[in-house]
Amino acid sequence: MVGITKDGVIVEIADPDEVMLQIAYSLKDAIALDIMPFVHIQANEFEEKL
């Protein structure tokens, strides 16, 4: 998960849409375009520690 430390502390991401695009482009470029139909990227809002 992006935005959560190893200790479970939630870190705010200023622009989640931009981060999701960067992740999608990185996966597409690093792995393969064929994998993208199986990838689901979404933003979630949390108020407390997980």
Summary of the structure (lengths in Angstrom):
residues: 50
radius of gyration: 12.7
end to end distance: 11.3
largest distance: 35.9
contacts: 77
relative contact order: 0.21
helix: 42%
strand: 4%
